[in-house]
Amino acid sequence: MRLLIVEDEKRLALSLARGLTAEGYAVDVVHDGREGLYQASEDTYDLVILDIMLPGLNGYRVCAALRAAGHDVPILMLTAKDGEYDEAEGLDTGADDYLTKPFSYVVLVARVKALLRRRGQGAGASPVHVHGDLKVDTAARRVFLGEDEITLTAKEFSVLEQLVLRAGEVVSKSEILEHVWDFAYEGDPNIVEVYVSTLRRKLRAGLIRTVRGAGYRLETSP
């Protein structure tokens, strides 16, 4: 899943990005309200972590503008202020949750997971995907092949998740890079091939097909 952090405290923003990346998310970071609004409007995100006190546009206005434009992405607002008025205003502009600084990183991750889970349930999506003898639980982040549980790293799971969510379709290498890494990734794009190769070795060679010149497809037949 892909997250956007809009936070002008650069050390905090980068610290959150490193932690959430380790959790298996693809994370983009911007430090200005106007840039955050543009990024959230132009790209597809599963959740936005939005500070209130921002240069350019404050978080309230960014949130209100996104909702006015019809974007239903979950928004978790952050603020150094503490008071019922601020929370009420944040929620009134369309935010889904609110966290006051300083906060525990563990609490933030729990809030992020809860919002993502709520979004999936609201869309009627099941967190458990079954394809033949492959079962992937995207909420618990567990993978089973037959009766055996397969241990994957966070990045391996995220690559598999992209293929599972679009099982039977061709998913391009650039789409996997964009959602599993982030738009600013400047490394070797062949890293996707490395992860697909590892997944084939851990799961089953014929489970993920290479569609030459197009990308990869998770086979849906047993």
FENHURA-V760849 format. One record per run of one state. SS is the DSSP state (~ for helix, > for strand, _ for the rest). FROM is the first residue (numbers start at 1). LEN is the number of residues. Records with the same first field share a line. If there is no record, write none. Layout:
# FENHURA-V760849
SS->FROM-LEN ; FROM-LEN
This chain:
# FENHURA-V760849
_->1-1 ; 7-3 ; 23-3 ; 31-2 ; 43-4 ; 52-7 ; 69-5 ; 80-4 ; 93-4 ; 101-4 ; 123-5 ; 132-2 ; 138-4 ; 146-2 ; 151-3 ; 166-4 ; 172-1 ; 181-10 ; 203-2 ; 212-3 ; 219-4
>->2-5 ; 26-5 ; 47-5 ; 74-6 ; 97-4 ; 128-4 ; 134-4 ; 142-4 ; 148-3 ; 170-2 ; 208-4 ; 215-4
~->10-13 ; 33-10 ; 59-10 ; 84-9 ; 105-18 ; 154-12 ; 173-8 ; 191-12 ; 205-3
